[in-house]
């Protein structure tokens, strides 16, 4: 066995999903004995067989990647409960194995995966999807790039056909529930020590947190970083549409037109919301380098 063959063999064995009780599988998908595979390249010792030694790495790999995703979605875990959440993460990672050098990217596809698999979330499916989307937006806002703010000279030179860039860390969401209340409540109640616990076999039984009561209601949110802290800011529908249009590359005039289409506001209120939208975006540093 060459070195590259050895590396490929161990990578495949270590990344093979665990059994439901968190142990290494005894056979591969093709029916080969993992005991025999382990014996072909792992030396036993006085205390452990080749299979048992390999199982340590197999379990720790999965505990680590499950833990890494879990750390980014504490509110989703509270909504689903830890058993359903663990099953979701295992199913997700089977279809979306780690391909990046950083564990930060592991959860990137979880919101879309959850939306496509309602059987994994139960009766709170729509709520769970919105929570997952907001928690991933938190990750993006926390470590997203920050570009130089738009200068006063650039602001003064804006015209109807000007186009603006928004800060990469700014995330815009349209959700069906006031999930910012849920996420804030759960994260506030989650001690740091609990967030970094990653081994399923060592997880202590936890009582399910009581969640804030809520009714389905369309809500628009901006998730952004300010002074190295992440904030959730509810937006009027018109402001959300305006910022989304600017992010899509629309000119200022086209973005305003899109934002006010089908608006129920009176003309004076429309003018005020547009003015306030640009004032808030400028004050919070959401506008950056002018383009065209």
DAZIDA-V658005 format. One record per residue. N is the residue number from 1. RES is the residue in three letters. SS is DSSP state (2 for helix, 1 for strand, 0 for the rest). OMEGA is omega in radians with two decimals (NA if undefined). Layout:
N/RES/SS/OMEGA + N/RES/SS/OMEGA
//
This chain:
1/UNK/0/3.12 + 2/UNK/0/3.14 + 3/UNK/2/-3.13 + 4/UNK/2/3.09 + 5/UNK/2/3.09 + 6/UNK/2/3.14 + 7/UNK/2/3.14 + 8/UNK/2/3.13 + 9/UNK/2/-3.10 + 10/UNK/2/3.11 + 11/UNK/2/3.14 + 12/UNK/2/-3.11 + 13/UNK/2/-3.11 + 14/UNK/2/-3.07 + 15/UNK/0/3.10 + 16/UNK/0/-3.10 + 17/UNK/0/3.13 + 18/UNK/0/3.01 + 19/UNK/0/3.13 + 20/UNK/0/3.11 + 21/UNK/0/2.98 + 22/UNK/0/3.04 + 23/UNK/0/-3.14 + 24/UNK/0/3.11 + 25/UNK/0/-3.11 + 26/UNK/0/3.14 + 27/UNK/1/3.07 + 28/UNK/0/3.11 + 29/UNK/0/-3.14 + 30/UNK/0/3.11 + 31/UNK/0/3.13 + 32/UNK/0/-3.13 + 33/UNK/1/3.09 + 34/UNK/2/3.05 + 35/UNK/2/3.14 + 36/UNK/2/3.13 + 37/UNK/2/3.14 + 38/UNK/2/-3.12 + 39/UNK/2/-3.10 + 40/UNK/0/-3.13 + 41/UNK/0/3.09 + 42/UNK/0/-3.12 + 43/UNK/0/3.08 + 44/UNK/0/3.02 + 45/UNK/0/-3.05 + 46/UNK/0/-3.05 + 47/UNK/0/-2.99 + 48/UNK/0/3.04 + 49/UNK/0/3.08 + 50/UNK/2/3.12 + 51/UNK/2/-3.10 + 52/UNK/2/3.11 + 53/UNK/2/3.11 + 54/UNK/2/-3.13 + 55/UNK/2/3.12 + 56/UNK/2/-3.12 + 57/UNK/2/3.12 + 58/UNK/2/-3.12 + 59/UNK/2/-3.10 + 60/UNK/2/3.06 + 61/UNK/2/-3.10 + 62/UNK/2/3.09 + 63/UNK/2/-3.10 + 64/UNK/2/-3.10 + 65/UNK/2/3.07 + 66/UNK/2/3.12 + 67/UNK/2/-3.13 + 68/UNK/2/3.11 + 69/UNK/2/-3.11 + 70/UNK/2/-3.12 + 71/UNK/2/-3.10 + 72/UNK/2/-3.05 + 73/UNK/0/-3.12 + 74/UNK/2/3.14 + 75/UNK/2/3.07 + 76/UNK/2/3.09 + 77/UNK/2/3.13 + 78/UNK/2/3.14 + 79/UNK/2/-3.06 + 80/UNK/2/-2.95 + 81/UNK/0/-2.93 + 82/UNK/2/-3.13 + 83/UNK/2/3.14 + 84/UNK/2/3.12 + 85/UNK/2/3.11 + 86/UNK/2/3.14 + 87/UNK/2/3.09 + 88/UNK/2/-3.07 + 89/UNK/2/3.11 + 90/UNK/2/3.13 + 91/UNK/2/3.14 + 92/UNK/2/-3.09 + 93/UNK/2/3.04 + 94/UNK/2/-3.13 + 95/UNK/2/-3.07 + 96/UNK/0/-3.13 + 97/UNK/0/-3.13 + 98/UNK/0/3.10 + 99/UNK/0/-3.09 + 100/UNK/0/3.09 + 101/UNK/0/-3.09 + 102/UNK/0/3.09 + 103/UNK/2/-3.14 + 104/UNK/2/-3.04 + 105/UNK/2/-3.02 + 106/UNK/0/-3.04 + 107/UNK/0/-3.02 + 108/UNK/0/-3.09 + 109/UNK/0/-3.05 + 110/UNK/2/3.14 + 111/UNK/2/3.14 + 112/UNK/2/3.11 + 113/UNK/2/3.14 + 114/UNK/2/3.13 + 115/UNK/2/-3.12 + 116/UNK/2/-3.09 + 117/UNK/0/-3.13 + 118/UNK/2/3.12 + 119/UNK/2/-3.12 + 120/UNK/2/-3.06 + 121/UNK/0/3.11 + 122/UNK/2/-3.00 + 123/UNK/2/-3.14 + 124/UNK/2/-3.00 + 125/UNK/2/-3.08 + 126/UNK/2/3.09 + 127/UNK/2/-3.12 + 128/UNK/2/3.13 + 129/UNK/2/3.14 + 130/UNK/2/3.10 + 131/UNK/2/3.13 + 132/UNK/2/3.12 + 133/UNK/2/-3.13 + 134/UNK/2/-3.13 + 135/UNK/2/3.08 + 136/UNK/2/3.04 + 137/UNK/2/3.08 + 138/UNK/2/3.12 + 139/UNK/2/-3.12 + 140/UNK/2/3.13 + 141/UNK/2/-3.08 + 142/UNK/2/-3.06 + 143/UNK/2/3.07 + 144/UNK/0/-3.13 + 145/UNK/0/2.97 + 146/UNK/0/3.12 + 147/UNK/0/3.10 + 148/UNK/0/3.13 + 149/UNK/1/3.02 + 150/UNK/0/-3.12 + 151/UNK/0/3.11 + 152/UNK/2/3.12 + 153/UNK/2/3.11 + 154/UNK/2/3.09 + 155/UNK/2/-3.12 + 156/UNK/2/-3.09 + 157/UNK/0/-3.12 + 158/UNK/0/3.06 + 159/UNK/0/-3.09 + 160/UNK/0/-3.10 + 161/UNK/0/3.10 + 162/UNK/0/3.07 + 163/UNK/1/-3.11 + 164/UNK/1/2.97 + 165/UNK/1/3.04 + 166/UNK/1/-3.14 + 167/UNK/0/3.13 + 168/UNK/0/-3.11 + 169/UNK/0/-3.13 + 170/UNK/0/3.14 + 171/UNK/1/-3.12 + 172/UNK/1/-3.06 + 173/UNK/1/2.93 + 174/UNK/1/-3.05 + 175/UNK/1/-3.09 + 176/UNK/0/-3.14 + 177/UNK/0/3.06 + 178/UNK/0/-3.00 + 179/UNK/2/3.06 + 180/UNK/2/3.08 + 181/UNK/2/3.13 + 182/UNK/2/-3.07 + 183/UNK/2/3.12 + 184/UNK/2/-3.12 + 185/UNK/2/-3.10 + 186/UNK/2/-3.11 + 187/UNK/2/3.10 + 188/UNK/2/-3.07 + 189/UNK/0/-3.07 + 190/UNK/0/3.09 + 191/UNK/0/-3.10 + 192/UNK/2/-3.11 + 193/UNK/2/-3.14 + 194/UNK/2/-3.07 + 195/UNK/2/-3.07 + 196/UNK/0/3.08 + 197/UNK/0/-3.02 + 198/UNK/0/-3.05 + 199/UNK/0/-3.13 + 200/UNK/2/-3.06 + 201/UNK/2/-3.11 + 202/UNK/2/-3.11 + 203/UNK/0/3.09 + 204/UNK/0/3.06 + 205/UNK/0/-3.11 + 206/UNK/0/3.03 + 207/UNK/0/-3.10 + 208/UNK/0/-3.12 + 209/UNK/0/3.02 + 210/UNK/0/-3.08 + 211/UNK/0/3.08 + 212/UNK/0/3.10 + 213/UNK/0/-3.12 + 214/UNK/0/3.04 + 215/UNK/0/3.14 + 216/UNK/0/-3.12 + 217/UNK/0/-3.13 + 218/UNK/0/-3.06 + 219/UNK/1/-3.12 + 220/UNK/1/-3.01 + 221/UNK/1/2.91 + 222/UNK/1/3.08 + 223/UNK/1/-3.02 + 224/UNK/1/3.13 + 225/UNK/1/3.11 + 226/UNK/1/-3.09 + 227/UNK/0/3.07 + 228/UNK/0/3.04 + 229/UNK/1/-3.13 + 230/UNK/1/-3.14 + 231/UNK/1/3.02 + 232/UNK/1/-3.12 + 233/UNK/1/3.06 + 234/UNK/1/-3.12 + 235/UNK/1/2.91 + 236/UNK/0/-3.13 + 237/UNK/2/-3.09 + 238/UNK/2/3.13 + 239/UNK/2/3.08 + 240/UNK/2/-3.13 + 241/UNK/2/3.12 + 242/UNK/2/-3.13 + 243/UNK/2/3.12 + 244/UNK/2/3.13 + 245/UNK/2/3.10 + 246/UNK/2/3.11 + 247/UNK/2/3.14 + 248/UNK/0/3.10 + 249/UNK/0/3.13 + 250/UNK/0/3.02 + 251/UNK/0/-3.13 + 252/UNK/2/-3.12 + 253/UNK/2/3.13 + 254/UNK/2/3.13 + 255/UNK/2/3.11 + 256/UNK/2/3.12 + 257/UNK/2/3.14 + 258/UNK/2/-3.09 + 259/UNK/2/-3.05 + 260/UNK/2/3.09 + 261/UNK/0/3.13 + 262/UNK/0/3.09 + 263/UNK/0/3.11 + 264/UNK/0/-3.13 + 265/UNK/0/3.02 + 266/UNK/0/-3.11 + 267/UNK/2/3.14 + 268/UNK/2/3.11 + 269/UNK/2/3.09 + 270/UNK/2/3.13 + 271/UNK/2/-3.12 + 272/UNK/2/-3.10 + 273/UNK/2/3.08 + 274/UNK/2/3.13 + 275/UNK/2/-3.14 + 276/UNK/2/3.14 + 277/UNK/2/3.13 + 278/UNK/2/3.12 + 279/UNK/2/3.12 + 280/UNK/2/-3.11 + 281/UNK/2/3.12 + 282/UNK/2/-3.11 + 283/UNK/2/-3.10 + 284/UNK/0/3.08 + 285/UNK/0/-3.12 + 286/UNK/0/-3.10 + 287/UNK/1/-3.14 + 288/UNK/1/-2.95 + 289/UNK/1/-3.13 + 290/UNK/1/3.13 + 291/UNK/1/3.13 + 292/UNK/0/NA
//
